[in-house]
Amino acid sequence: MALAVVAGALHGCCFPPVGAWLLAFVAVAPLVVAVRGVRGRTGAMLGWLAGTVAASIATTPWIAAATRQYFDQGAVSAVLFASLVGQVFHALPSAVFGAALVRIGRLSGASMRVLGAASCWTALELVRSRALTGAPWDLLGHALYAQPLWIQGADLGGVFLVSFMCAAAGAAFGEVWCVGWRSARAGVVTAAVLVASLGVYGGVRLATEDDAGERIAVALVQGNVPNAWRADPAHADAALDAFAEATRRVLPQRPALVVWPENAVSFVLEPSSHIRDALAALLGPDGPPLLLGAPRFAQSEPGRVQFFNSAWLVGADGVSQAVYDKRRLVPFAEYAPVPRVPGLGWRFDAPGDYTPGTVPVIFPTPAPFGVLICYEAIYPRLARDLAARGARFLVNVSNDAWFGTSAGLEQHLATTVFRSVETRRALARATNTGVTALIGPSGRIRARFPPDERDAWVVDVPLRDGATPYMRFGDVVGVLALIAALAAVGFAPPLRQKA
C-alpha cells in the first residue's frame, strides 16, 4: 500500500502545480513492484489507491475550485464532486491497470513485461480519452509539455506515443527493482532504445523546425473580466468596454487579426446593433477583423430555440463574416450528460442549455485558421480535423476564470501544446484571465503572458501547410497499444496455486 501511495504521488506531482516532469519517467515503477506476485483483486485495489492519490494531487483541487465558482457550491459538496470525477477518470482506469499488471508480471522475459505494462497504460489512456464524456486530461505525456525535446514524437503518434515512452521507462525501473539488473537487462535495454529513439527524433525535429518562415501578426486580448459580469445585463457594457480598452492599446501596431476569448460578449451577438456599432467604432474603417466568443441562437422548430457557444469572425464594420459553433461541450457546465444531480445547483432545468455544433469551420482571413473553443483543445481529433481541412494556424479561445488561480490554468495550457506538435500548426491562445500564450509548430511556448491582468499583446504567428503522420493516421499508436495490452493480459499464464 505504501508503494501504491508513492506511485500515485509521483504521478500526481508530474503535473502542475508541482510540475516535476522527470517523475513521469518513473511514476509507474512503484506500482509495478507493489503488484508483483499478488492476486488480481489486490492489484486492482493497489491501482485504485495509486489513482486516487494522483487525482487528489493533480485534479481534485482545481475541479473543486471550478465547481465552487461555476455552481456556487460549498466547499464540502465541491470536493465531493471533484473527488467523484477523479474516481471515474483516474482511479478506475488505474485500478484496471493494477489488475492487468498482475497478469503482465507473469509473462516470461523482462522486455515482454515492460512493453506489456507500457501498452496497458497507453491503452487505458486511450479508453478514458473516449469513454463516457471522454477526459484526455493529465495523460502521462502531458507532464512533458514544457520539454520540447521529448514531445516531438507527438507528430507521429500523438500524446499516446509520449505516454508509452514514459510508461515503458517506469516499467523498466520497476523490473530492476523486482528482479535485479541482470534479469531485467533486456527490459531496460528495450525501454532505453525507445527513450533514446524519441530523444534523437526530438533533437532532429527541433533542429529543422525553428518556427520561422511566413507569419502574421495576431493581437491576443485578455480582458480579465469577472465571471459575475457574464450573467448580469447591468455589466454588459462594462465587459465590452474592458476588452475594447485593452484592444485599443495594440491597434496602432496594425495586427492582421484581433482575438478576444470565449464568451467575451456574454449576450447574443446578433441581432444586436448596439454591439455591432461598438465594434465598428473600435476597429475603425481600415481595422483588422476581430474573432470573439459570444452565444448564438437559432430556431430549430416552432416555439423552440437552440443556443450555441460560438466564435464569430467580425469585420471592421462590426458585421459577422463567419461563425463556428463549439462541437465538444463541457459536461455538467454546458450540457447535462446525466439527469438532474440533486444538490448540484443544476442550471439546465429550464430551456437554454447549449447545443453542440456539427460543422468544422475554417475562417478565411487573414489566413485560413481553425478555432478550438475552451476545452475542445484537449481533444486531438478536433485539431487534426481543422488542420486537414486547410487551417494554417489554430486559435484557442477560452475562459478559464472558473479555475481561479488553481493548477487547472497551467494544465489546460499543457494539453494545447500537443495540438501544435501533432499538427505542426502554431496555436494562438486568448483567454479571459490566463494563460494567454503562443505555441509554435515546434511545440515551443513562444510567448506567455501574465495572468489576471487586463492587457493585449501582438504575437507573430507562423503559418504552416502539409500533413503530419499523426494527422493521417490518428491514434493508431493508442489502438495498437490496446491490441497489445489485450494480448499481453490474455496470454499471461495463470497464477500458480500453492500446494
C-alpha positions as CSV (number, residue, x, y, z in Angstrom):
1,M,0.0,0.0,0.0
2,A,2.9,2.4,0.7
3,L,4.3,1.7,-2.8
4,A,0.9,2.4,-4.3
5,V,0.7,5.7,-2.5
6,V,4.2,6.6,-3.7
7,A,3.2,5.7,-7.3
8,G,0.1,7.9,-7.0
9,A,2.2,10.8,-5.5
10,L,4.8,10.5,-8.3
11,H,2.1,10.5,-10.9
12,G,0.2,13.5,-9.4
13,C,3.4,15.5,-8.9
14,C,4.3,15.2,-12.7
15,F,1.7,17.9,-13.4
16,P,1.3,21.4,-12.3
17,P,1.2,22.8,-9.6
18,V,4.2,20.7,-8.7
19,G,5.3,20.1,-12.3
20,A,8.2,17.7,-11.6
21,W,8.2,16.4,-15.1
22,L,11.1,14.0,-14.7
23,L,8.8,11.9,-12.4
24,A,6.8,10.9,-15.5
25,F,9.7,8.5,-16.4
26,V,9.5,6.7,-13.0
27,A,5.8,7.1,-11.9
28,V,4.8,3.6,-13.0
29,A,7.7,1.9,-11.2
30,P,6.4,1.6,-7.6
31,L,3.1,0.2,-8.8
32,V,4.9,-2.4,-10.9
33,V,6.7,-3.5,-7.7
34,A,3.7,-3.3,-5.5
35,V,1.5,-5.7,-7.5
36,R,4.2,-8.3,-8.4
37,G,3.1,-11.7,-7.2
38,V,-0.3,-10.6,-5.7
39,R,-3.7,-11.6,-6.9
40,G,-5.8,-9.6,-9.4
41,R,-8.2,-8.3,-6.8
42,T,-5.3,-7.0,-4.7
43,G,-3.6,-5.5,-7.8
44,A,-6.9,-3.6,-8.6
45,M,-7.1,-2.3,-5.1
46,L,-3.5,-1.0,-5.2
47,G,-4.0,0.5,-8.6
48,W,-7.2,2.2,-7.3
49,L,-5.2,3.6,-4.3
50,A,-2.5,5.0,-6.6
51,G,-5.1,6.6,-8.9
52,T,-6.9,8.2,-6.0
53,V,-3.7,9.7,-4.7
54,A,-2.7,11.0,-8.1
55,A,-6.1,12.6,-8.7
56,S,-6.1,14.1,-5.2
57,I,-2.9,15.9,-6.0
58,A,-3.3,16.9,-9.7
59,T,-7.0,17.4,-10.4
60,T,-9.3,17.4,-7.4
61,P,-8.2,20.9,-6.1
62,W,-8.9,22.7,-9.4
63,I,-12.1,20.8,-10.2
64,A,-13.3,21.7,-6.7
65,A,-12.4,25.4,-7.3
66,A,-14.2,25.4,-10.6
67,T,-17.3,23.7,-9.0
68,R,-17.4,26.3,-6.3
69,Q,-17.3,29.1,-8.8
70,Y,-19.5,27.8,-11.5
71,F,-22.2,26.0,-9.5
72,D,-21.9,28.2,-6.4
73,Q,-21.3,25.2,-4.2
74,G,-19.9,25.0,-0.7
75,A,-16.5,23.5,0.0
76,V,-17.7,20.1,1.0
77,S,-20.0,19.4,-1.9
78,A,-17.4,20.8,-4.3
79,V,-14.7,18.5,-3.1
80,L,-17.1,15.5,-3.2
81,F,-18.0,16.2,-6.8
82,A,-14.3,16.8,-7.7
83,S,-13.4,13.5,-6.0
84,L,-16.1,11.7,-7.9
85,V,-14.7,12.9,-11.2
86,G,-11.3,11.7,-10.1
87,Q,-12.6,8.3,-9.2
88,V,-14.3,7.8,-12.6
89,F,-11.5,9.2,-14.8
90,H,-8.3,8.4,-12.8
91,A,-8.8,5.9,-10.0
92,L,-11.0,3.4,-12.0
93,P,-8.5,3.2,-15.0
94,S,-5.6,2.9,-12.5
95,A,-7.4,0.1,-10.8
96,V,-7.8,-1.8,-14.1
97,F,-4.1,-1.1,-14.8
98,G,-3.1,-2.6,-11.4
99,A,-5.1,-5.7,-12.1
100,A,-3.6,-6.0,-15.6
101,L,-0.1,-5.6,-14.2
102,V,-0.6,-8.6,-12.0
103,R,-1.1,-10.8,-15.1
104,I,1.6,-9.0,-17.1
105,G,4.1,-9.6,-14.3
106,R,3.8,-13.4,-15.1
107,L,5.0,-13.0,-18.6
108,S,8.4,-14.6,-19.4
109,G,11.0,-12.1,-20.4
110,A,11.6,-8.6,-19.0
111,S,11.1,-7.0,-22.4
112,M,7.6,-8.5,-22.7
113,R,6.7,-7.3,-19.3
114,V,8.0,-3.8,-20.0
115,L,6.2,-3.5,-23.3
116,G,3.1,-5.1,-21.9
117,A,2.9,-2.6,-19.0
118,A,3.5,0.4,-21.3
119,S,0.9,-0.9,-23.7
120,C,-1.7,-1.4,-21.0
121,W,-1.1,2.1,-19.6
122,T,-1.4,3.7,-23.0
123,A,-4.5,1.7,-23.9
124,L,-6.2,2.8,-20.7
125,E,-5.3,6.5,-21.6
126,L,-7.0,5.9,-25.0
127,V,-10.1,4.4,-23.4
128,R,-10.5,7.2,-20.8
129,S,-10.0,9.7,-23.6
130,R,-13.0,8.4,-25.4
131,A,-15.3,6.6,-22.9
132,L,-18.3,8.3,-21.3
133,T,-17.7,12.0,-22.0
134,G,-14.0,11.5,-22.6
135,A,-11.4,13.1,-20.4
136,P,-7.9,13.2,-22.1
137,W,-6.6,15.5,-19.3
138,D,-3.3,14.9,-17.5
139,L,-2.3,12.0,-19.6
140,L,1.2,10.9,-18.6
141,G,2.8,12.5,-21.7
142,H,1.3,15.9,-20.9
143,A,3.7,16.2,-18.0
144,L,6.5,16.9,-20.6
145,Y,4.7,19.8,-22.3
146,A,7.4,22.3,-21.4
147,Q,10.2,20.0,-22.6
148,P,10.1,20.3,-26.5
149,L,12.8,17.6,-27.0
150,W,10.7,14.9,-25.5
151,I,7.3,15.6,-27.2
152,Q,8.3,15.8,-30.9
153,G,7.2,12.3,-31.4
154,A,3.6,13.5,-31.0
155,D,3.6,14.3,-34.7
156,L,4.0,10.6,-35.2
157,G,1.7,9.1,-32.6
158,G,0.1,11.9,-30.6
159,V,0.5,12.3,-26.9
160,F,-0.1,8.5,-26.6
161,L,3.4,7.8,-28.0
162,V,4.9,10.1,-25.4
163,S,2.9,8.4,-22.7
164,F,4.1,5.0,-24.0
165,M,7.7,6.1,-23.7
166,C,7.3,7.3,-20.1
167,A,5.4,4.2,-19.0
168,A,8.0,1.9,-20.6
169,A,10.7,3.7,-18.7
170,G,8.9,3.4,-15.4
171,A,8.1,-0.3,-16.0
172,A,11.8,-0.9,-16.7
173,F,12.8,0.7,-13.4
174,G,10.2,-1.4,-11.7
175,E,11.7,-4.6,-13.3
176,V,15.1,-3.7,-11.9
177,W,13.6,-3.3,-8.5
178,C,11.7,-6.6,-8.7
179,V,14.2,-9.0,-10.3
180,G,17.6,-7.2,-10.3
181,W,19.7,-5.7,-13.0
182,R,20.8,-8.9,-14.7
183,S,17.3,-10.4,-15.1
184,A,15.8,-7.0,-16.1
185,R,18.6,-6.1,-18.5
186,A,16.6,-6.9,-21.7
187,G,13.6,-4.8,-20.4
188,V,15.9,-1.9,-19.5
189,V,17.5,-2.0,-23.0
190,T,14.1,-2.1,-24.7
191,A,13.0,1.0,-22.7
192,A,16.3,2.7,-23.2
193,V,16.2,2.2,-27.0
194,L,12.6,3.6,-27.1
195,V,13.6,6.7,-25.0
196,A,16.8,7.3,-26.9
197,S,15.0,7.0,-30.3
198,L,12.4,9.6,-29.3
199,G,15.1,11.8,-27.9
200,V,17.1,11.6,-31.1
201,Y,14.0,12.2,-33.2
202,G,13.1,15.2,-31.0
203,G,16.6,16.7,-31.5
204,V,16.4,16.3,-35.3
205,R,12.9,17.8,-35.4
206,L,13.8,20.8,-33.3
207,A,16.8,21.4,-35.5
208,T,14.6,21.6,-38.6
209,E,11.5,23.2,-37.1
210,D,12.5,26.6,-35.8
211,D,9.0,28.3,-36.0
212,A,10.4,30.7,-38.7
213,G,9.0,31.5,-42.1
214,E,5.8,33.2,-43.2
215,R,3.9,34.6,-40.4
216,I,1.1,37.1,-39.5
217,A,0.7,39.5,-36.5
218,V,-2.2,38.5,-34.2
219,A,-3.3,40.5,-31.2
220,L,-4.3,38.4,-28.2
221,V,-6.6,40.3,-25.8
222,Q,-7.0,39.3,-22.1
223,G,-10.0,41.2,-20.6
224,N,-9.7,39.9,-17.0
225,V,-13.5,40.4,-16.7
226,P,-15.1,39.0,-13.5
227,N,-17.3,35.9,-14.2
228,A,-20.0,37.6,-12.2
229,W,-20.5,40.1,-15.0
230,R,-21.3,37.3,-17.5
231,A,-24.9,36.8,-16.5
232,D,-25.6,40.4,-15.4
233,P,-27.1,42.7,-18.1
234,A,-26.1,45.7,-16.0
235,H,-22.4,44.9,-16.6
236,A,-22.7,44.1,-20.3
237,D,-21.3,47.4,-21.5
238,A,-18.6,47.4,-18.8
239,A,-17.4,44.0,-20.0
240,L,-17.4,45.2,-23.6
241,D,-15.5,48.3,-22.6
242,A,-12.9,46.3,-20.8
243,F,-12.0,44.3,-23.9
244,A,-12.2,47.4,-26.1
245,E,-9.8,49.3,-23.7
246,A,-7.2,46.6,-23.9
247,T,-7.6,46.3,-27.7
248,R,-7.0,50.0,-28.3
249,R,-3.5,49.6,-26.9
250,V,-2.4,47.3,-29.7
251,L,-4.3,48.6,-32.7
252,P,-1.5,51.1,-33.6
253,Q,0.7,48.0,-34.2
254,R,-1.7,47.1,-37.0
255,P,-2.3,43.4,-36.3
256,A,-3.8,41.3,-39.1
257,L,-6.3,39.7,-36.6
258,V,-7.5,40.6,-33.1
259,V,-8.7,37.7,-30.9
260,W,-11.0,38.0,-27.8
261,P,-11.6,35.0,-25.6
262,E,-14.6,32.7,-25.2
263,N,-17.8,34.5,-24.2
264,A,-16.0,37.8,-24.3
265,V,-19.5,39.0,-25.2
266,S,-21.8,37.1,-22.9
267,F,-25.1,38.0,-24.6
268,V,-26.3,37.1,-28.1
269,L,-24.2,38.9,-30.6
270,E,-26.8,39.1,-33.4
271,P,-29.0,40.9,-34.0
272,S,-27.5,43.4,-31.5
273,S,-27.0,46.7,-33.4
274,H,-25.5,48.2,-30.2
275,I,-22.7,45.7,-30.1
276,R,-22.1,45.9,-33.9
277,D,-21.8,49.7,-33.8
278,A,-19.5,49.5,-30.8
279,L,-17.2,47.0,-32.6
280,A,-17.2,49.1,-35.8
281,A,-16.2,52.2,-33.8
282,L,-13.4,50.3,-32.1
283,L,-11.9,48.7,-35.2
284,G,-12.2,51.7,-37.5
285,P,-12.9,51.6,-41.3
286,D,-9.5,50.1,-42.1
287,G,-9.2,48.0,-39.0
288,P,-8.4,44.3,-38.7
289,P,-11.1,41.5,-38.4
290,L,-12.0,40.5,-34.8
291,L,-12.5,37.0,-33.6
292,L,-14.6,36.8,-30.4
293,G,-16.6,34.4,-28.4
294,A,-20.4,35.0,-27.9
295,P,-23.5,32.9,-27.8
296,R,-25.6,32.3,-30.9
297,F,-29.2,31.2,-31.1
298,A,-31.2,29.5,-33.9
299,Q,-34.9,28.5,-34.0
300,S,-34.9,24.7,-34.5
301,E,-38.7,24.3,-34.6
302,P,-41.7,26.5,-33.7
303,G,-41.5,27.5,-30.1
304,R,-38.0,26.1,-29.5
305,V,-34.7,27.9,-29.7
306,Q,-31.3,26.3,-29.6
307,F,-28.3,28.1,-28.1
308,F,-24.7,27.6,-29.2
309,N,-21.3,28.5,-27.7
310,S,-19.8,30.2,-30.7
311,A,-16.8,32.0,-32.1
312,W,-17.5,34.9,-34.5
313,L,-15.3,36.5,-37.1
314,V,-16.4,40.1,-37.3
315,G,-15.3,42.6,-40.0
316,A,-14.1,46.2,-39.4
317,D,-17.8,47.2,-39.9
318,G,-18.9,45.1,-37.0
319,V,-20.8,42.7,-39.2
320,S,-20.3,38.9,-38.8
321,Q,-18.3,37.2,-41.6
322,A,-18.3,33.7,-40.3
323,V,-19.2,31.7,-37.2
324,Y,-18.2,28.4,-35.6
325,D,-20.3,26.6,-33.0
326,K,-18.5,24.6,-30.4
327,R,-18.7,20.9,-31.1
328,R,-17.4,19.4,-27.9
329,L,-19.3,20.8,-24.9
330,V,-18.2,20.6,-21.3
331,P,-20.3,18.1,-19.4
332,F,-22.3,19.5,-16.5
333,A,-21.3,23.0,-17.4
334,E,-22.7,23.3,-20.9
335,Y,-25.0,20.2,-21.2
336,A,-26.4,17.5,-19.0
337,P,-24.7,14.1,-19.5
338,V,-27.0,12.6,-16.9
339,P,-30.4,13.6,-15.4
340,R,-30.6,16.2,-12.7
341,V,-28.0,15.8,-10.0
342,P,-29.5,16.6,-6.5
343,G,-27.7,19.4,-4.7
344,L,-25.5,20.4,-7.6
345,G,-27.5,23.5,-8.3
346,W,-28.2,22.2,-11.8
347,R,-28.7,25.1,-14.2
348,F,-30.4,23.2,-17.1
349,D,-33.9,22.7,-15.6
350,A,-35.2,25.4,-18.0
351,P,-34.6,25.6,-21.8
352,G,-31.4,27.2,-22.9
353,D,-28.6,24.7,-22.4
354,Y,-26.1,24.7,-25.2
355,T,-26.4,22.5,-28.4
356,P,-23.2,21.1,-29.9
357,G,-22.2,22.3,-33.3
358,T,-21.7,19.8,-36.1
359,V,-19.6,21.5,-38.7
360,P,-15.9,22.3,-38.5
361,V,-15.2,25.8,-39.9
362,I,-12.1,27.3,-41.5
363,F,-12.1,31.0,-41.1
364,P,-10.7,32.5,-44.4
365,T,-8.9,35.7,-43.2
366,P,-6.3,36.9,-42.7
367,A,-5.0,33.4,-43.4
368,P,-7.0,30.2,-43.2
369,F,-7.4,29.2,-39.5
370,G,-9.5,27.0,-37.3
371,V,-10.8,27.6,-33.8
372,L,-10.9,25.4,-30.7
373,I,-13.3,26.8,-28.0
374,C,-12.2,26.3,-24.4
375,Y,-11.6,22.6,-23.6
376,E,-12.0,21.5,-27.2
377,A,-8.2,21.9,-27.2
378,I,-7.8,18.8,-25.2
379,Y,-9.3,16.7,-28.0
380,P,-6.7,15.8,-30.7
381,R,-9.2,14.8,-33.3
382,L,-10.7,18.3,-33.5
383,A,-7.4,20.0,-34.2
384,R,-6.5,17.3,-36.7
385,D,-9.8,17.9,-38.4
386,L,-9.1,21.6,-38.8
387,A,-5.6,21.2,-40.0
388,A,-6.6,18.6,-42.5
389,R,-9.3,21.0,-43.9
390,G,-6.7,23.7,-44.6
391,A,-6.1,25.6,-41.3
392,R,-2.7,27.2,-41.5
393,F,-2.8,28.0,-37.8
394,L,-5.1,27.3,-34.8
395,V,-6.7,29.6,-32.3
396,N,-7.9,28.5,-28.9
397,V,-10.3,30.9,-27.2
398,S,-11.2,30.1,-23.6
399,N,-12.5,31.5,-20.3
400,D,-10.5,29.7,-17.6
401,A,-11.5,32.1,-14.9
402,W,-13.6,29.4,-13.4
403,F,-10.3,27.7,-12.3
404,G,-9.4,30.8,-10.2
405,T,-5.7,30.6,-9.6
406,S,-5.6,26.8,-9.5
407,A,-3.3,24.5,-11.4
408,G,-6.2,23.9,-13.9
409,L,-4.9,27.0,-15.8
410,E,-1.5,25.5,-16.5
411,Q,-2.8,22.0,-17.1
412,H,-5.1,23.3,-19.8
413,L,-2.2,25.1,-21.5
414,A,-0.2,21.8,-21.3
415,T,-2.7,20.0,-23.4
416,T,-2.8,22.7,-26.1
417,V,1.0,22.3,-26.7
418,F,0.4,18.8,-28.1
419,R,-2.2,20.1,-30.6
420,S,0.6,22.2,-32.1
421,V,3.1,19.3,-32.3
422,E,0.6,16.8,-33.6
423,T,-0.5,19.1,-36.5
424,R,2.7,21.2,-36.8
425,R,0.5,24.3,-36.6
426,A,1.0,27.3,-34.4
427,L,-1.6,27.8,-31.8
428,A,-2.5,31.3,-30.5
429,R,-4.4,31.2,-27.2
430,A,-6.6,34.1,-25.9
431,T,-8.1,33.7,-22.5
432,N,-10.1,35.9,-20.2
433,T,-7.7,35.6,-17.2
434,G,-4.9,33.4,-18.4
435,V,-2.9,31.6,-19.6
436,T,-2.8,33.6,-22.8
437,A,0.1,32.3,-25.0
438,L,1.5,31.5,-28.4
439,I,2.8,28.0,-29.1
440,G,4.9,27.4,-32.2
441,P,4.6,24.5,-34.6
442,S,7.6,23.0,-32.8
443,G,5.7,22.9,-29.5
444,R,7.9,25.6,-28.0
445,I,5.9,28.1,-25.9
446,R,7.0,31.2,-27.8
447,A,5.2,33.7,-25.6
448,R,3.1,33.5,-22.5
449,F,1.6,36.5,-20.7
450,P,0.9,37.3,-17.0
451,P,-2.5,36.0,-15.7
452,D,-5.1,38.2,-14.0
453,E,-4.1,41.3,-16.0
454,R,-6.2,43.3,-18.4
455,D,-4.0,43.8,-21.4
456,A,-3.3,42.8,-25.0
457,W,-0.2,41.6,-26.9
458,V,0.7,41.2,-30.5
459,V,2.5,38.0,-31.5
460,D,3.9,36.8,-34.8
461,V,2.1,33.5,-35.6
462,P,3.9,31.2,-38.0
463,L,1.8,29.7,-40.9
464,R,2.2,26.1,-42.0
465,D,0.7,23.7,-44.5
466,G,1.1,20.0,-45.1
467,A,0.1,16.9,-43.1
468,T,1.9,15.0,-40.3
469,P,1.8,11.3,-39.9
470,Y,-0.5,11.8,-36.9
471,M,-2.9,13.8,-39.0
472,R,-3.0,11.0,-41.5
473,F,-3.2,8.0,-39.1
474,G,-4.6,9.5,-35.9
475,D,-4.5,7.4,-32.7
476,V,-3.0,4.3,-34.3
477,V,-0.4,4.1,-31.5
478,G,-3.2,4.0,-28.9
479,V,-5.1,1.4,-30.9
480,L,-2.0,-0.8,-31.3
481,A,-1.3,-0.4,-27.6
482,L,-4.9,-1.6,-26.8
483,I,-4.4,-4.7,-29.0
484,A,-1.0,-5.4,-27.4
485,A,-2.4,-4.9,-23.9
486,L,-5.2,-7.4,-24.5
487,A,-2.8,-9.9,-26.0
488,A,-0.4,-9.5,-23.0
489,V,-3.1,-10.0,-20.5
490,G,-4.7,-12.8,-22.4
491,F,-1.6,-14.8,-23.0
492,A,-0.2,-14.3,-19.5
493,P,-0.1,-17.7,-17.6
494,P,-2.5,-18.1,-14.6
495,L,-1.3,-17.7,-11.0
496,R,0.2,-21.0,-9.8
497,Q,-1.8,-22.4,-6.9
498,K,0.1,-23.2,-3.8
499,A,0.2,-26.9,-2.8
